[in-house]
């Protein structure tokens, strides 16, 4: 958060002109003339720093390890069958020379009791003691959303039951340091 004393605040007629010149805020103000509008300056994005001692990994080896971790998680959730659909992809990380992995496993044709039990097991398995922050929203698609900080970035897990007898497990890894050349190669290689 910027220091309030260092902000160059614009108010009065100059601020009103700036708002009226912006297509989005002008529309908001026109439709909601009963509100006061305050537009704050953008803050620069947080820079993700990779610790100097973070090892550089081979993307293929890291992918295999992440796939194995996902398979161990679905087994721990009581999903004994092989997924009906399985995919994973690398995408660019928030720091130079890093990637983030996302794996998705879909299980169809499950007993509806097993499918709903998966959500309960996910809540118990993704424990606060292990650093997970777990949400199970009461409305919408039945789901468990979990995230926790990692050494570099954060890890995220989603367990969804979008239909009776169907479970979708999605994992996003923390940042994986692979080096800049490997980032280009892994992203260009797409899904495997």
N, C-alpha and C positions, 0 to 999 in steps of 0.2 A: 504494500500500500504506500503510495507516495506521501511524503510529508506535506500536510495541508498548507504549511507556510510557503512551500516551494511551487504551489500550483498557480498558474496564471489564469485566474477565473475571469470569464467574460459574462457580464450581466447586462440587464436593461435592453435598450434598443439594439445594440450590436448582437447580443445573444439571440434576440427575437428574429433578427434578419438571418442569422446562421441557421436557426431551426427551420425557418420558412424556406430556405434554399435547399434543405435536405429533404428528398422525396419521402422517406420513411417517416421522419419525425414531424414533418409538415402534415402528413395524413393523420398521424396519431393525434396531434394537437387539434386538427380540424374536427375529427370525430369525437374527441373527448375534451371539449373546451372547459369542462368543469375541473380539470386537473392541472396542477402545476408540474411543469416538465423541467427536470434537471438532467443535463447530459454531462457526464464526467469524461475527462480525457482518457483515452486508452492507455492501459498499462502495458509495458513491454512484457512479452511472454516469459515465463520462468525458463531459464536455461537448465536443461538437464546435464549435469556433470557426471562423467564417467570416472570413477576412482582410478588413479594411476596404476594400482595393483590389480585391476580387474583383468582376468585372463581373456585373451582373444581365442574364440572358439571356431572350429570348423562348422559351417552352417549345416552340412549333411549330418554330422555327428550330433549337433545340437537338436536338429529336427528329429532324429531317431530317439533321443532321450526324451524330448517333449511328447512325442507320440506314445512312448512307453508310459510316461506319467499320466497321460490322458486315459490310456487303457486301464491303468491301475485304479484311477479314480472311478471309471464307470463300473469296474468290478466291485469296488468298495461301496458303490451306491446300489449294488444288488442287480445290476444289469448284466446277466450272465451270457446273453446272446451276443452274436456279432452285430455291429450296427448295419442297418439297411443302407445307410449312406454315410460315407466318411470322407472328409476332405480337410486339407490344411494348406495354409498359405503364409508366406512371409510378406511383411510390408515394412516400409522404412521406419526406423526408430526415431525418437525425438532428439537424439544426439548423433553427431557424425560417426560413421562406422558401426552403427547399431541397427539391428533388425528387431521386429516384434513378430512373434508367431501366433497364428490363430488356428485352432483346430476345432472342427465341428463334427460331432457324431450324432446321427439320428437313428433312433430305435423305433420301428413301427411294429404293429401287431402284438404289442405287449398286453398282458392281462391288465385291465384298468386299475386293479388294486395294487399291482406291482408298480405301475406308472405313478400313481399318487404317492405310494410309499417312498418312491425315489426322492420326492421333494422333502419329505420328512427326514430321510436319512441324510440328504444334503445339508439341511439345517444343523443336524447334529455333528456331521463330519467336518464341516467348515467352521471350526471352533474359534471363538474369540481368543482363547488362550494361544492359538497359533497365529494370532494377528489378523484374522479375517474379520471384516465388518460385513455382516450378513443381513440382507433385507428379504422379506417375503411379503410383497405387497398384497393386501387383502382383496383387491379388485383387479380386473383385467385377466390376462392369461395367467394361469397358475404358474408361479415361478419362484426361484430362489436366486438372488443376485448376491455375489460376494466379491470383495476386493480386499487387497492388503498391499501395503508398501513392500517393496523389494529393495535389494541393495541398489539396483539401478532401475528406476521406474516403479511400476506396480503390476501385480498379477490380478486377473479378473476371471471369475467363473460364473457362468449362467447355466441353470438347469431349468428347462421349461417343459411344461406338459400342455402343448397347444391343442391337443385333442385326446379323447379317451384312447388309451392304448398307445400313445405316442410320447416319446421323451426326446428332447434335444439337449445335448450337452455341448457347450461352447466354452473354450478356454482361450484366454489371451495371456501370453507370457509376459514376464518383465522384459526389459531390453536385453538383447543378447549381443555382446560385443564380438564382431566378426572382422572388422577392418573395412575400409571404404571400398576396396576393389571387390571384396566378397559381397558387399551390400548390392552393388550394381548387378553382379552375376546372379545372386539369389532372387532378386526382384525380376530380372529379365527372364529367369527360368520359370517364373509363375508357379502354378500349383503342380504338385507331384502326386 
